Amino acid sequence: MPSKVFSADTFPPSKIDPEVFETRYNKILQVSREKFGSTKELVEQKIYKSIKDVDVQEEKLEQFKAKKKEEKEKEKRG
């Protein structure tokens, strides 16, 4: 005997008291901010450190390229 055909029917949303909803909503915001939030100063420090790290790496790359170019020129001359 075949099984009953799948139905995508769902239950209607349950009614919730607006006060309960507001309380839950605010609690979720508070916990989320405590868990995942950072101060503006901390975020700015991380951004500036990342930018500085990228600048240092770019400078090293440019020095490496200049050194390799100089080595190639020496090979061509001698």
Secondary structure, DSSP 8 states (H G I E B T S, - for coil): -----------------HHHHHHHHHHHHHHHHHHH---HHHHHHHHHHHHHHHHHHHHHHHHHHHHHHHHHHHHHH-
